[in-house]
Amino acid sequence: GLRRVPVTNRALTVSAIPTRQARKMETVCQQKIKVGINGFGRIGRLFFRCWYNHSDSLLDVVAINDTGGVKQANHLLKYDSTMGTFEGDVKIVDDEHISVDGKSIRIVSTRDPLQLPWGEMGVDLVIEGTGVFINEEGAGKHLQAGAKKVLITAPAKGSGIPTFVVGVNEEQYKHEYPIISNASCTTNCLAP
C-alpha cells in the first residue's frame, strides 16, 4: 500500500510502510521532494543510507549540514563503524560537494540553522538529526532559512510540536504542521 503526504503543491509517497488508509489513497507526485539533512551523525547517515537503498524514493537529498565539512562527511558515509562500508561510489568533488554514484550533494558546515541555504536550494524538508534543535524556536530556524517542513528525529520539547510514529498514529498527521517529531529511536523500535 501507499500513503500520500502533501508538501506544498507536491506529494510525498512512502511505499515501504503500508497503512490501512494507504490502500484507499491515490498517489500523485509532480517532482521529487528536496531534502536537506542537518547533522550527519548516526541518525543522519542512517537516513541517507535508507534513502540511497530505495531507488524508487520520491525524496532527493540535495544537501547535508555537518560541522566536520566535506572530508569528514565523505569518510563517515563511506566507512561506518556500525553499518560497515557504504556500497555506493562516494567521492569528494570540491570544497562544498561530494558525489554519490555521480549525484552531487552539497555539504555545508555551520552551527547556525539561520545560515543554511535551504531557501536558495529549494529544500522542501529538513531532517533535523542533531538532537539540538528539538523545540519550536530551534527547529523553526530551518523554516526561517527557507525550508518548508522540518522532521525532528528525536522527541520534541514543548507542547507545540506533534509527534507521529508509523504504525501508531501517522493517520493523524495534517499538512498544516510545519514541524513534526518522529519520536525517539527506542519508540520506533518498539512501535507495532
C-alpha positions as CSV (number, residue, x, y, z in Angstrom):
1,G,0.0,0.0,0.0
2,L,1.0,3.6,-0.5
3,R,0.2,6.7,1.5
4,R,0.3,10.3,0.5
5,V,1.6,13.3,2.5
6,P,1.3,16.6,0.7
7,V,4.2,19.1,0.8
8,T,3.1,22.5,-0.7
9,N,1.9,21.5,-4.2
10,R,3.9,18.3,-4.2
11,A,3.1,14.9,-2.6
12,L,5.5,12.6,-0.7
13,T,4.7,9.0,-1.2
14,V,6.0,6.4,1.2
15,S,5.7,2.9,-0.3
16,A,7.8,1.0,2.2
17,I,5.2,1.1,5.0
18,P,1.6,0.1,4.2
19,T,-1.2,1.5,6.3
20,R,-5.0,0.9,6.4
21,Q,-5.8,4.3,4.8
22,A,-3.0,4.0,2.3
23,R,-4.8,1.3,0.3
24,K,-7.6,3.7,-0.4
25,M,-5.4,6.7,-1.4
26,E,-4.4,7.8,-4.9
27,T,-0.8,8.6,-5.3
28,V,0.3,11.8,-7.0
29,C,3.9,13.1,-7.4
30,Q,4.8,16.0,-9.7
31,Q,8.5,16.0,-8.7
32,K,10.8,14.7,-6.0
33,I,10.9,16.3,-2.6
34,K,14.2,18.1,-2.0
35,V,15.7,17.1,1.4
36,G,18.4,18.7,3.5
37,I,19.9,16.7,6.3
38,N,21.0,18.7,9.4
39,G,23.5,16.7,11.3
40,F,25.4,13.8,9.7
41,G,26.0,11.7,12.8
42,R,24.5,8.2,13.3
43,I,20.9,9.2,12.5
44,G,21.7,11.5,9.6
45,R,23.9,8.8,8.0
46,L,21.3,6.1,8.6
47,F,18.6,8.3,7.0
48,F,21.0,8.8,4.0
49,R,21.6,5.0,3.7
50,C,17.9,4.2,3.8
51,W,17.2,6.8,1.2
52,Y,20.0,5.5,-1.0
53,N,18.7,1.9,-0.8
54,H,15.3,3.0,-2.1
55,S,16.0,3.7,-5.7
56,D,12.3,4.4,-6.2
57,S,12.2,7.0,-3.4
58,L,10.4,10.3,-4.1
59,L,12.9,12.0,-1.9
60,D,16.0,13.7,-3.3
61,V,18.8,14.5,-0.8
62,V,20.4,17.7,-2.1
63,A,22.4,19.0,1.0
64,I,24.0,17.9,4.2
65,N,24.9,20.2,7.0
66,D,27.6,18.9,9.3
67,T,30.3,20.8,11.2
68,G,33.0,18.4,10.1
69,G,32.9,19.5,6.4
70,V,33.4,17.7,3.1
71,K,36.3,15.4,4.1
72,Q,34.6,14.1,7.2
73,A,31.2,13.7,5.6
74,N,32.8,11.7,2.8
75,H,34.7,9.5,5.1
76,L,31.9,8.8,7.6
77,L,29.5,8.0,4.9
78,K,31.9,5.6,3.2
79,Y,33.2,3.9,6.4
80,D,30.7,3.4,9.2
81,S,31.9,1.5,12.3
82,T,28.4,0.0,12.8
83,M,26.9,-0.2,9.3
84,G,30.1,-1.2,7.5
85,T,31.4,0.1,4.2
86,F,28.9,2.0,2.1
87,E,28.2,0.3,-1.2
88,G,27.9,3.5,-3.3
89,D,30.7,5.3,-5.0
90,V,31.5,8.2,-2.7
91,K,33.9,10.9,-3.8
92,I,34.9,14.4,-2.9
93,V,34.1,16.8,-5.8
94,D,35.3,20.1,-4.3
95,D,35.3,22.1,-1.1
96,E,31.5,22.1,-1.0
97,H,30.3,18.9,-2.7
98,I,30.6,15.1,-2.5
99,S,29.2,12.8,-5.2
100,V,27.4,9.5,-4.6
101,D,27.2,7.4,-7.7
102,G,27.7,10.6,-9.7
103,K,25.0,12.6,-7.9
104,S,26.3,15.8,-6.5
105,I,25.3,16.6,-2.9
106,R,26.2,20.0,-1.3
107,I,28.0,19.9,2.1
108,V,27.6,22.9,4.3
109,S,29.2,23.4,7.6
110,T,27.5,25.8,10.0
111,R,26.2,25.5,13.6
112,D,23.6,28.2,12.9
113,P,20.5,26.9,11.0
114,L,19.6,30.5,10.0
115,Q,22.7,30.5,7.8
116,L,21.8,27.3,5.9
117,P,21.0,27.6,2.2
118,W,17.6,25.9,2.4
119,G,15.7,28.6,0.6
120,E,18.3,29.1,-2.1
121,M,18.4,25.3,-2.8
122,G,14.6,24.9,-2.7
123,V,14.7,22.5,0.2
124,D,11.2,21.1,1.0
125,L,12.0,19.0,4.0
126,V,14.8,19.2,6.6
127,I,15.7,16.0,8.5
128,E,16.8,17.5,11.9
129,G,19.2,14.9,13.2
130,T,21.5,16.9,15.5
131,G,19.4,16.4,18.7
132,V,19.9,20.1,19.4
133,F,17.1,21.9,17.6
134,I,14.2,20.0,19.1
135,N,11.8,22.8,20.1
136,E,9.8,25.2,18.1
137,E,12.3,28.0,18.4
138,G,15.3,25.8,17.3
139,A,13.6,23.8,14.6
140,G,11.8,26.9,13.4
141,K,15.2,28.4,12.4
142,H,15.2,25.9,9.4
143,L,11.8,27.4,8.3
144,Q,13.3,30.9,8.6
145,A,16.2,29.7,6.5
146,G,13.7,28.7,3.7
147,A,12.8,25.1,4.4
148,K,9.1,24.2,4.1
149,K,8.9,21.4,6.6
150,V,11.1,20.0,9.5
151,L,11.1,16.4,10.7
152,I,12.8,16.1,14.1
153,T,14.4,12.7,14.6
154,A,14.1,12.9,18.4
155,P,11.4,13.6,21.0
156,A,10.4,17.3,20.7
157,K,10.4,19.6,23.7
158,G,7.4,21.7,24.3
159,S,3.7,21.1,23.5
160,G,3.6,22.8,20.1
161,I,5.2,20.1,18.0
162,P,3.2,17.0,17.3
163,T,4.8,13.5,17.4
164,F,4.0,10.8,14.9
165,V,5.1,7.2,14.9
166,V,4.4,5.0,11.9
167,G,2.1,2.1,12.9
168,V,0.7,4.1,15.9
169,N,-0.7,7.5,14.9
170,E,0.5,8.6,11.5
171,E,-3.0,8.9,10.2
172,Q,-3.4,11.9,12.5
173,Y,-0.8,13.9,10.5
174,K,-2.1,17.1,9.0
175,H,-0.3,19.0,6.2
176,E,-0.6,22.2,8.2
177,Y,2.1,21.1,10.7
178,P,5.4,22.8,9.7
179,I,7.4,20.9,12.3
180,I,6.9,17.4,13.5
181,S,8.7,14.8,15.6
182,N,9.2,11.2,14.7
183,A,9.8,10.4,18.4
184,S,12.9,8.5,19.6
185,C,14.7,5.6,18.0
186,T,13.7,3.5,21.0
187,T,10.0,4.4,20.5
188,N,10.2,3.5,16.8
189,C,11.9,0.1,17.6
190,L,9.1,-0.8,20.0
191,A,6.2,0.5,17.9
192,P,4.0,-2.0,16.0
